[in-house]
Amino acid sequence: MDFFQRFPLTIEEAMLIITGTGRCGTATLARIFGGHHEFRVRYILDKYFLGADPSSDPFDTIEKRLGVMLDLHQGIDRRTFVDSSNLYIHFIDAIYMLDRSVKFILSVRNGRDFVRSAFSRGWHEQNIFGTVPLRDDAYYERWPSLTPIQKNAWIWVSRNRKALEGLQNIPPGQKLIVRIEDIRKENTLDMFSTFAGIPLREKGLAEKGVNANPSFDLPPKEEWTRDMNEEFDEIAGEMMLFLGYE
């Protein structure tokens, strides 16, 4: 069975959470559904992320994760709330505990395209939780010696893995994984509407490029050298295969 056919769809209105690695089209999806993008995210970043030890998980218990989500979602209408943010990858289990009817969309993107976009934003130079390995990660000791391509590849793998782990215990009819490259397809848009149980507000956005930067510091993936591809594949090759990109 194809990876993206493992999640049957239902028609039922519920809170919809869209998440991913960042640089993977979540903002576009939020607009297509007429929802928020990064609802109160600056508040959550400032309060819980930016002051944390970058190599230690500040949300390592379910009680902590529940606390953050209760804080974030104060005053929302859970029947109609739609939001997208890469921060949600850390809180999927907590959101589900708070609302058993919630639905999740995980947006994934070709890892090489992600690396190219993240590289231009200097994500490999950041030193905050979620952009560097935890102390028990296999790449923690190696991190200073990794290339920028490898560091951004690790971010892509780590965030996708966190999201996939969070989705494991979500009922099949309440989760959907989609490659953002497929949103131009009419059947994908129909699938979105059926899954969410709500009409799409701005379907035309699907025709526009996702995270189409005016300039990049790396060439298109089709022009990568053998060394660049090998650097990437060492970190991200298995995840690329799992998500059906190669």
NORQUI-V594963 format. One line per field, one symbol per residue. ss: DSSP state (@ for helix, = for strand, . for the rest). phi: phi as a letter, one per 20 degrees, with the letter a starting at -180 (. if undefined). burial: # if it has 24 or more other ideal C-beta (glycine too) atoms within 12 Angstrom, else .. A space follows every 10 residues. Layout:
ss = ???
phi = ???
burial = ???
This chain:
ss = ..@@@..... .....===== .....@@@@@ @@@..==... @@@@@@@@@. .......... .@@@@@@@@@ @@........ .===.@@@@@ .@@@@@@@.. ..======.. @@@@@@@@@@ ..@@@..... .......... ..@@@..@@@ @@@@@@@@@@ @@@@@@@... .@@@=====@ @@...@@@@@ @@@@@@.... ..@@@@@... .......... @@@..@@@@@ @@@@@@@@@@ @@....
phi = .fgedecfdc dafagcddbr enlcnffffg fgemdfclgl ffffffeddf eeffdcffce cfffffffff ffegnfeffc fcbcafffge cgfffffebf egccddedcg gfffgfffgf emffefccgn dcfffeffdg fegfeffgff ffffgfffff fgfffffgee ggfdbbdcff feffffffff fgffffmcfe ecffffeefe leffbcedfg gfdfffffff gffgedgffg ffeneb
burial = ...#..#.#. ...####### ########## #######.## #..#...##. .#....###. ....#..##. .##..#.#.. ########## ######.##. ########## ########## #.##....## ####..#.#. ..#..#.### ########## ####.##..# ...####### ###....##. ###.####.# ..#.##...# #......#.. #..#...##. ######..## ..#.#.
